[in-house]
Amino acid sequence: MSGSLESNLTLRALIIAFLVAFGFYLAADLGLVRRGLGADQSRLSLVILALYVGATLHWLWLAHRLAADRRQMAKLEASQDAPEDWPSAGQGTLGDLIGNLRKKAKGDSSVLIGALGDDLANRHALGHFLSDVLLKLGLLGTVVGFILMLIPLGEAGGFDAALMPRLLGAMSSGMSVALYTTFAGLVTSTLLKAQYYMLDASLAQFVNRLTVFVDVHVGSDAS
């Protein structure tokens, strides 16, 4: 039971971040990043990449915090038969919960655990919001790209074979904006959703183990 709780969540998050960074390095080495950013006149791709990097740093910090709570949970399970060794109020997330449970003394503990679970889940709200923002920015880039592509048609006024090369060049520039921003938004949004899915799954496991521990051990020792 404690084996999975003792797994190093921070290390797993760092490995995922390294793999993502390596993927971006390969894309940059092949010239794809430079080509995409250079072809995007709207600079939305650059904004998308900057937001993704910031969101990933936030995700790493949350993974580190959750890993600390999981390690504290593993220690709590190891000392389950020694209530005097349990953390008390002010000693981290679990210490505050156990302190509140001891004050409650009797009754249903699900309300306190549910409040704790909601509080921990709210840490991830920003990441889920940013993943949607990245996708929306990609779609915004699609709209901007099509606008840029259609502007030369409106300015042409009428058909002129001599203007066709310049017209096609301007239209391809707008299409590049649409495609590159859409691609950047889809990739970064999908990656961030996957990263936070891993964090959500780890949090759900943590709360479930905590619920079992409280129901089995703390209820009889709270008083």
C-alpha positions as CSV (number, residue, x, y, z in Angstrom):
1,M,0.0,0.0,0.0
2,S,2.7,2.4,0.9
3,G,4.9,1.4,-2.1
4,S,3.0,3.5,-4.6
5,L,2.8,6.4,-2.1
6,E,6.6,6.3,-1.7
7,S,7.2,6.6,-5.4
8,N,8.9,9.8,-6.2
9,L,6.4,12.0,-8.0
10,T,8.8,14.8,-8.4
11,L,11.3,12.5,-10.2
12,R,8.5,11.3,-12.6
13,A,7.5,14.9,-13.3
14,L,11.1,15.9,-14.0
15,I,11.5,12.9,-16.4
16,I,8.3,13.9,-18.3
17,A,9.5,17.6,-18.4
18,F,12.9,16.4,-19.7
19,L,11.2,14.3,-22.5
20,V,9.1,17.2,-23.5
21,A,12.1,19.5,-23.5
22,F,14.1,17.0,-25.6
23,G,11.2,16.8,-28.1
24,F,11.3,20.6,-28.4
25,Y,15.1,20.5,-28.8
26,L,14.8,18.0,-31.7
27,A,12.2,20.2,-33.3
28,A,14.5,23.2,-32.9
29,D,17.5,21.3,-34.2
30,L,15.5,20.4,-37.3
31,G,14.6,24.1,-37.8
32,L,10.9,23.5,-37.2
33,V,10.7,25.9,-34.3
34,R,12.6,28.7,-36.0
35,R,10.6,28.2,-39.2
36,G,7.3,28.2,-37.3
37,L,8.0,31.3,-35.2
38,G,9.5,33.1,-38.3
39,A,6.4,32.4,-40.4
40,D,3.9,33.5,-37.7
41,Q,3.4,37.2,-38.2
42,S,0.9,37.4,-35.3
43,R,3.5,36.2,-32.8
44,L,0.8,34.1,-31.2
45,S,3.0,31.0,-31.5
46,L,5.6,32.7,-29.3
47,V,2.9,33.6,-26.7
48,I,1.6,30.0,-26.7
49,L,5.1,28.6,-26.1
50,A,5.8,31.1,-23.4
51,L,2.6,30.3,-21.6
52,Y,3.3,26.6,-21.9
53,V,6.7,26.9,-20.4
54,G,5.3,29.0,-17.5
55,A,2.5,26.5,-16.9
56,T,5.0,23.6,-17.0
57,L,7.1,25.3,-14.3
58,H,3.9,25.7,-12.2
59,W,3.1,22.0,-12.8
60,L,6.5,21.0,-11.6
61,W,6.1,23.0,-8.4
62,L,2.7,21.4,-7.7
63,A,4.2,18.0,-8.3
64,H,6.9,18.7,-5.8
65,R,4.3,19.8,-3.2
66,L,2.1,16.8,-3.8
67,A,5.1,14.5,-3.5
68,A,5.9,16.0,-0.1
69,D,2.3,15.2,1.0
70,R,2.6,11.6,-0.4
71,R,5.8,11.1,1.6
72,Q,4.2,12.4,4.7
73,M,1.3,9.9,4.1
74,A,3.8,7.0,3.7
75,K,5.3,8.0,7.1
76,L,1.8,8.2,8.6
77,E,1.0,4.7,7.4
78,A,4.2,3.4,8.8
79,S,3.4,4.7,12.2
80,Q,-0.3,3.8,12.1
81,D,-0.1,1.9,15.4
82,A,1.7,4.8,17.2
83,P,-0.7,7.8,17.3
84,E,1.8,9.8,19.3
85,D,4.0,9.9,16.2
86,W,1.4,11.3,13.9
87,P,1.9,14.8,12.7
88,S,0.0,17.5,14.5
89,A,-1.5,20.9,13.5
90,G,1.0,23.1,11.7
91,Q,3.0,20.1,10.5
92,G,1.9,20.1,6.9
93,T,-1.3,19.1,5.1
94,L,-1.8,15.9,7.0
95,G,-0.9,17.4,10.4
96,D,-3.6,20.1,9.9
97,L,-6.2,17.4,8.9
98,I,-5.4,15.2,11.9
99,G,-5.5,18.1,14.2
100,N,-9.0,19.0,13.0
101,L,-10.1,15.4,13.3
102,R,-9.0,15.3,16.9
103,K,-10.9,18.5,17.6
104,K,-13.9,17.0,16.0
105,A,-13.5,13.9,18.2
106,K,-16.6,12.1,16.9
107,G,-18.8,12.1,13.8
108,D,-18.4,11.7,10.1
109,S,-14.9,12.7,8.9
110,S,-15.8,12.7,5.2
111,V,-16.6,16.5,5.3
112,L,-13.1,17.3,6.4
113,I,-11.5,15.0,4.0
114,G,-13.7,16.3,1.2
115,A,-12.7,19.8,2.0
116,L,-9.1,18.9,2.0
117,G,-9.5,17.1,-1.4
118,D,-11.2,20.1,-2.9
119,D,-8.5,22.4,-1.6
120,L,-5.7,20.2,-3.1
121,A,-7.6,19.9,-6.4
122,N,-8.0,23.7,-6.6
123,R,-4.2,23.9,-6.9
124,H,-4.6,22.3,-10.4
125,A,-7.3,24.7,-11.5
126,L,-4.9,27.2,-13.1
127,G,-3.2,24.4,-15.1
128,H,-6.5,23.2,-16.5
129,F,-7.5,26.8,-17.3
130,L,-4.2,27.4,-19.1
131,S,-4.5,24.3,-21.2
132,D,-7.9,25.6,-22.5
133,V,-6.3,29.1,-23.1
134,L,-3.5,27.5,-25.2
135,L,-6.1,25.7,-27.3
136,K,-8.2,28.9,-27.7
137,L,-5.1,30.9,-28.7
138,G,-4.3,28.3,-31.4
139,L,-7.9,28.7,-32.7
140,L,-7.5,32.5,-32.5
141,G,-4.4,32.1,-34.6
142,T,-6.4,30.2,-37.2
143,V,-8.9,33.1,-37.5
144,V,-6.1,35.7,-37.7
145,G,-4.3,33.6,-40.3
146,F,-7.4,33.4,-42.5
147,I,-8.0,37.1,-42.1
148,L,-4.4,37.8,-43.2
149,M,-5.0,35.4,-46.1
150,L,-8.2,37.2,-47.3
151,I,-7.0,40.8,-46.9
152,P,-4.9,40.7,-50.2
153,L,-7.9,39.4,-52.1
154,G,-9.9,42.4,-50.9
155,E,-7.2,44.8,-51.8
156,A,-6.6,43.3,-55.3
157,G,-9.9,44.7,-56.5
158,G,-10.0,42.7,-59.7
159,F,-8.2,39.9,-61.5
160,D,-4.7,40.8,-62.7
161,A,-2.4,38.1,-63.8
162,A,0.6,40.2,-63.0
163,L,-0.4,40.5,-59.4
164,M,-1.0,36.7,-58.9
165,P,2.5,35.8,-57.6
166,R,2.4,38.6,-55.0
167,L,-1.1,37.7,-54.1
168,L,-0.4,34.0,-53.7
169,G,2.7,34.9,-51.6
170,A,0.6,37.1,-49.3
171,M,-2.1,34.4,-49.0
172,S,0.5,31.7,-48.2
173,S,1.8,33.9,-45.4
174,G,-1.6,34.1,-43.9
175,M,-2.1,30.4,-44.2
176,S,1.3,29.8,-42.5
177,V,0.0,31.9,-39.5
178,A,-3.2,29.8,-39.3
179,L,-1.4,26.4,-39.5
180,Y,1.5,27.1,-37.2
181,T,-0.6,28.7,-34.5
182,T,-3.1,26.0,-34.6
183,F,-0.4,23.4,-34.4
184,A,1.3,25.1,-31.5
185,G,-2.0,25.4,-29.6
186,L,-3.0,21.8,-30.1
187,V,0.4,20.4,-29.2
188,T,1.0,22.5,-26.1
189,S,-2.6,22.1,-24.9
190,T,-2.5,18.3,-25.3
191,L,0.8,18.1,-23.5
192,L,-0.4,20.2,-20.6
193,K,-3.6,18.3,-20.2
194,A,-1.6,15.0,-20.1
195,Q,0.7,16.5,-17.4
196,Y,-2.1,17.6,-15.2
197,Y,-4.0,14.3,-15.8
198,M,-1.0,12.6,-14.2
199,L,-1.1,15.0,-11.3
200,D,-4.9,14.6,-10.9
201,A,-4.5,10.8,-10.8
202,S,-1.8,11.0,-8.2
203,L,-3.9,13.3,-6.1
204,A,-7.0,11.1,-6.4
205,Q,-4.9,8.1,-5.2
206,F,-3.5,10.2,-2.3
207,V,-7.0,11.3,-1.2
208,N,-8.4,7.7,-1.4
209,R,-5.5,6.3,0.7
210,L,-6.0,9.1,3.2
211,T,-9.8,8.4,3.4
212,V,-9.1,4.7,4.1
213,F,-6.5,5.5,6.8
214,V,-8.7,8.0,8.5
215,D,-11.7,5.7,8.6
216,V,-9.7,2.7,9.8
217,H,-7.3,4.4,12.3
218,V,-7.9,8.0,13.1
219,G,-11.6,7.5,14.0
220,S,-10.8,5.2,16.9
221,D,-7.9,7.3,18.1
222,A,-9.3,10.8,17.6
223,S,-10.9,10.9,21.0
